[in-house]
Amino acid sequence: MKIQSIRTWHADLGNTRPYTIAFKTVDEVRNAFVEIKLANGITGIGSGNPSEYVVGENLNQTIEALNENNLDFLIGRDIREIHQLTWEVWKKFPKNPAARAALDIALYDTFAQYLGVSLVKYLGQKIASLPTSITIGIKSVEETLAEAGEYRGKGFTVLKVKLGKNLEEDIERLVKLREKYGNYFTIRIDANQGYNTAQTISFYQRTRHLNIELIEQPLPAKAVDEMKQLPEEVKNVLAADESLITPADALNLIKPPRASGIFNIKLMKCGGISQALKIADIALHENIDLFWGCNDESAVSITAALHAAFACANTKYIDLDGSLDLARDVVNGGFILKNGVMYCSDSPGLGLKINA
C-alpha cells in the first residue's frame, strides 16, 4: 500500500502551568506535526518538539526539515517497507532528531493502522500498565507542597521533582514532602545537570532515608567519565538522560565501568521509535532498566513513547506527563490515563483522531 501524500504543520499548544528547571523556564509548547495518507485513505500522524539545549535543534529547524519538498522521497513508497523507510528518514535528517521523530512516529502509526492492530501489539507488548510520574518544577517549599497535594487529589502517586539550582534548598523540599505526605508518593528527582560529583554523592547520602527512587542526570551531559567513577550504589539509581541521545551514546555508557543503572529514553532525543528500540535492546542485554521520558509534547508523541515503552521488557519507569498541561491539542484519543496509571488502547495504530 503506497503513501499518497504527506502534510506538515506546526502549532503552539499552550501551557497552562509554566515551570522552571535548572536551565530554563517553559511557558509555551510549540510542536511540529506530520500526517501521512495512504492510497486507501488510512492516515497516520506524528509530532516533534525538540529541546535545543539537549540536542542542538530548535523548532524552526524542525519545521524547515519537515518542509514538504524534503519529503518527496517518501511519496509513492510502500508502507510495508517500514524498516527501510525509517532507516532512510534517519539517514536523511542526521541533525534533526525531532523532525525524524515526527516522521518515524507517523510511519509507524500508519503502518500499524494498515495492519489493523495497535502499535504496541505489532511491536510485541510486554507491559500492560505503569504509573507515570508527574513533574513539579523548581519552586518554593510551599508551592511544591501545594502542587503535590493537587496531584494527590487527581490520583497520581509518583512525583518527579525538578532540582539542581541549590543543594540545600533541594533537600529541604524533599524533606518537607516526606513530612507532609509520608510514603504516599514515590519520589524521583531530576537535577538536569545541576550538580557536580561531590554534590551528587552528598545528595544521595543525605536523602537516603527519604527513599528517593531514582536520580536523573545530576552531572553535566558530557561528564560520562565522572558518572562512571561514582560509587556503585549511586550509579544503581542514576538515570542517564542528557548523556544518552543515540544508540552510540548507550554503547559508551555501558563500557566498563558502566555509568548508570537506568537509561532515560526520549523519542525527541534519539529520533523516534526505531532508534529508541535500538537503545532499549542495548540496555536489555546489559541489565539496565528503562525510564521513558518526554519534553512538553502533543499526545501524539506521548502515545508513541508509551507504545514503545510497553513493548520493552526492561521498562521499569515512565515519565510521560508532557501533554497533561497543554491548553489544547490537535488530536483526541491515544493513551489512557486512570488515577495516574497509563495504558495503551487497543485501537489500530496509536488510536488517535485529528481534531476537525
C-alpha positions in Angstrom: 0.0 0.0 0.0 1.6 3.2 -1.2 2.0 6.6 0.5 -0.2 9.1 -1.4 0.6 12.3 0.4 2.3 13.9 3.4 1.1 17.1 5.1 3.0 19.0 7.7 2.2 21.9 10.0 3.0 23.4 13.4 1.1 24.8 16.3 1.6 26.4 19.8 -0.5 24.1 22.1 -0.1 26.4 25.1 1.0 25.6 28.6 -1.4 26.0 31.5 1.3 25.6 34.1 4.6 27.3 33.2 7.5 25.8 35.1 11.2 26.2 35.8 14.0 23.6 35.6 17.7 24.0 36.2 18.5 25.7 32.8 15.2 27.3 31.6 11.6 28.3 32.2 8.9 26.7 29.9 5.9 28.9 29.1 4.9 27.8 25.6 4.6 24.4 23.8 5.3 24.6 20.0 5.1 21.3 18.2 5.5 20.2 14.6 3.1 17.7 13.0 3.2 15.2 10.1 0.2 13.5 8.6 0.8 10.6 6.2 -2.0 9.4 3.9 -2.1 6.1 2.1 -3.8 5.4 -1.2 -6.6 3.6 0.6 -7.4 6.6 2.8 -5.6 5.5 6.0 -3.9 8.4 7.7 -1.2 8.3 10.4 0.2 11.2 12.5 3.5 12.1 14.1 4.7 15.0 16.1 8.0 16.6 17.3 9.2 19.1 19.8 12.9 19.4 20.3 14.9 20.5 23.3 17.5 22.8 21.7 19.7 22.8 24.9 19.9 19.0 24.7 20.1 18.1 21.0 21.0 21.4 19.3 17.8 21.5 17.3 15.2 24.2 17.7 11.6 24.0 16.4 12.3 26.3 13.5 14.9 23.9 12.3 12.4 21.0 12.8 9.9 22.8 10.7 12.4 23.6 8.0 13.5 19.9 7.8 9.8 18.9 7.5 9.2 21.1 4.5 7.0 19.0 2.3 9.5 19.4 -0.5 12.1 17.5 1.6 9.7 14.6 2.0 9.2 13.7 -1.7 11.4 10.6 -1.2 8.5 9.0 0.7 5.7 9.7 -1.8 4.7 6.6 -3.7 6.6 4.3 -1.3 5.1 1.1 0.1 4.3 1.5 3.8 5.1 -2.2 4.2 8.8 -1.2 3.8 8.5 0.3 7.3 12.1 -0.6 8.4 13.6 0.7 5.2 11.6 3.9 5.3 12.5 4.7 8.9 16.2 4.0 8.1 16.0 6.4 5.2 14.5 9.1 7.5 17.3 8.5 10.0 19.9 8.9 7.2 18.3 12.0 5.6 17.9 14.1 8.7 21.0 13.4 10.9 20.9 16.7 12.8 17.1 16.9 13.3 16.0 14.2 15.8 12.6 15.9 16.5 11.9 16.0 12.7 13.0 12.4 12.5 10.8 11.5 15.4 7.7 13.1 13.9 8.2 11.2 10.6 9.1 8.0 12.3 6.1 8.1 14.5 3.8 8.9 11.6 5.2 6.0 9.6 4.7 3.5 12.5 1.2 4.8 13.2 0.2 4.5 9.5 1.7 1.0 9.2 0.1 -0.4 12.3 -3.3 1.0 11.1 -2.7 -0.7 7.8 -2.2 -3.9 9.7 -5.3 -3.3 11.8 -3.5 -3.7 15.2 -2.4 -1.3 17.9 1.3 -0.3 17.5 2.2 -1.9 20.9 0.8 -5.2 19.7 2.8 -5.0 16.5 6.0 -4.2 18.4 5.2 -7.0 20.9 3.5 -5.9 24.1 5.4 -6.8 27.3 3.7 -4.5 29.8 0.0 -3.7 30.4 0.3 -0.6 32.5 2.5 1.6 34.7 2.1 4.7 36.8 3.5 7.8 35.3 5.3 10.3 37.4 4.0 13.9 37.2 6.6 16.7 37.3 6.9 19.5 39.8 9.3 22.3 38.6 11.8 24.2 40.7 9.5 26.0 43.2 9.5 27.1 46.8 8.7 24.6 49.6 5.2 26.0 49.9 4.4 25.8 46.2 5.9 22.3 46.0 3.7 21.0 48.8 0.6 22.7 47.3 1.2 21.2 43.9 1.8 17.8 45.3 -1.5 18.0 47.1 -3.2 18.9 43.9 -1.7 15.8 42.2 -2.7 13.6 45.1 -6.3 14.8 44.6 -6.1 13.7 41.0 -4.9 10.2 41.9 -1.2 10.5 41.0 1.1 8.5 43.2 4.5 9.2 41.6 6.2 12.6 41.6 9.3 13.8 39.7 10.7 16.8 41.4 13.0 19.1 39.5 16.1 20.2 41.4 19.6 21.4 40.6 19.8 25.1 41.5 20.7 24.9 45.2 21.5 21.7 47.0 20.3 22.8 50.5 17.0 24.1 49.1 16.6 20.9 47.1 17.0 18.7 50.1 14.7 20.8 52.2 11.9 20.5 49.6 12.2 16.7 49.7 12.3 16.5 53.5 9.1 18.6 53.7 7.4 16.5 51.0 8.0 13.4 53.1 7.0 15.1 56.3 3.7 16.2 54.9 2.7 13.2 52.7 4.7 10.3 54.3 5.2 7.5 51.9 2.1 8.2 49.8 4.2 9.4 46.9 7.0 7.6 45.2 9.6 10.4 44.6 12.0 10.7 41.7 14.2 13.7 41.2 15.7 15.3 38.1 18.7 17.6 38.7 19.0 18.5 35.0 22.8 18.5 35.1 22.8 20.9 38.0 25.2 19.1 40.4 28.9 18.3 40.4 30.3 14.9 41.6 30.6 15.9 45.2 27.1 17.4 45.3 25.7 14.2 43.7 27.2 12.0 46.3 26.2 14.3 49.1 22.6 14.4 47.8 22.4 10.6 47.7 23.8 10.2 51.2 21.7 12.9 52.8 18.4 11.8 51.2 18.9 8.0 51.5 16.4 8.0 54.4 13.8 9.7 52.2 13.6 6.7 49.9 14.2 8.5 46.6 13.5 6.1 43.8 16.0 7.5 41.2 18.2 10.4 40.4 18.0 11.7 36.9 21.1 13.2 35.2 22.7 15.1 38.1 26.0 15.7 36.3 26.7 17.5 33.0 25.9 15.6 29.9 29.5 15.3 28.8 30.7 14.2 32.2 30.3 10.5 31.4 33.8 9.6 32.8 32.8 11.3 36.1 29.5 9.4 36.1 31.5 6.1 35.7 33.5 7.0 38.8 30.6 7.5 41.1 30.0 4.9 43.9 28.2 1.8 42.6 25.3 2.4 44.9 24.8 5.8 43.5 25.0 4.6 39.9 22.4 2.0 40.5 19.8 4.7 41.0 21.2 7.1 38.5 19.3 7.6 35.2 21.3 8.9 32.2 19.3 11.4 30.3 21.1 14.2 28.5 24.1 11.9 28.3 22.0 9.5 26.3 20.9 10.7 22.9 21.8 8.0 20.4 22.4 4.2 20.4 26.1 5.1 20.2 25.8 7.0 23.5 24.2 3.9 25.0 27.2 1.8 24.0 29.6 4.4 25.5 27.6 4.4 28.8 27.8 0.7 29.2 31.5 0.4 28.6 33.0 -0.8 31.9 32.6 0.6 34.4 29.0 1.4 33.4 27.8 4.9 34.0 24.3 4.3 35.3 21.8 1.6 36.1 19.0 3.3 34.3 18.6 4.7 30.8 16.2 7.6 30.1 14.9 7.3 26.6 13.1 10.2 24.9 11.8 10.0 21.3 12.7 13.6 20.8 16.4 12.9 21.7 17.0 9.8 19.7 14.8 10.5 16.7 11.7 8.3 17.1 10.6 4.7 17.8 13.1 2.9 15.6 16.1 4.4 17.3 14.6 4.2 20.8 14.2 0.4 20.4 17.9 0.1 19.5 18.8 1.9 22.7 16.3 -0.4 24.6 17.9 -3.5 23.2 21.4 -2.4 24.3 20.0 -1.8 27.8 18.3 -5.1 27.9 21.5 -7.1 27.3 23.3 -5.1 30.0 20.5 -5.5 32.6 19.8 -1.7 32.6 16.3 -0.5 33.4 14.5 1.8 31.1 12.9 5.1 32.1 10.8 6.7 29.3 10.6 10.5 29.4 9.4 13.4 27.3 9.5 17.1 26.5 6.4 19.2 26.5 4.7 17.3 23.7 1.4 16.6 22.0 -0.4 13.5 23.0 0.7 12.2 19.6 4.3 11.6 20.6 3.5 10.8 24.2 1.3 8.0 23.0 4.0 6.8 20.7 6.5 6.8 23.6 4.1 4.8 25.7 3.6 2.1 23.0 7.4 1.8 22.6 7.9 1.6 26.3 5.3 -1.1 26.8 7.0 -3.2 24.1 10.2 -3.4 26.1 10.6 -6.0 28.9 13.1 -3.8 30.8 10.9 -0.8 31.0 10.5 0.0 34.7 9.6 3.7 34.9 7.7 6.1 32.8 7.5 9.9 33.0 5.1 10.6 30.2 3.2 13.6 31.5 4.3 16.1 28.8 0.8 16.6 27.3 -1.2 16.9 30.6 -0.8 20.6 31.0 -1.4 21.6 27.4 -4.1 24.3 26.8 -5.2 22.3 23.6 -4.1 19.6 21.3 -4.6 18.6 17.7 -5.8 15.1 18.4 -8.0 13.2 20.7 -7.7 9.6 21.8 -4.3 7.9 22.3 -3.1 6.9 25.7 -5.5 6.0 28.5 -4.8 7.6 32.0 -6.6 6.5 35.1 -5.5 7.7 38.6 -2.0 8.3 37.4 -1.7 4.9 35.6 -1.2 4.8 31.9 -2.5 2.2 29.4 -2.4 1.7 25.6 -5.7 1.4 23.8 -6.4 -1.5 21.5 -7.3 0.8 18.6 -5.3 0.4 15.4 -2.0 2.3 15.3 -1.8 4.9 18.1 -5.5 5.2 18.4 -5.5 8.9 17.6 -8.1 11.1 15.8 -7.1 14.5 14.4 -9.4 17.2 15.7 -11.5 18.9 13.0 
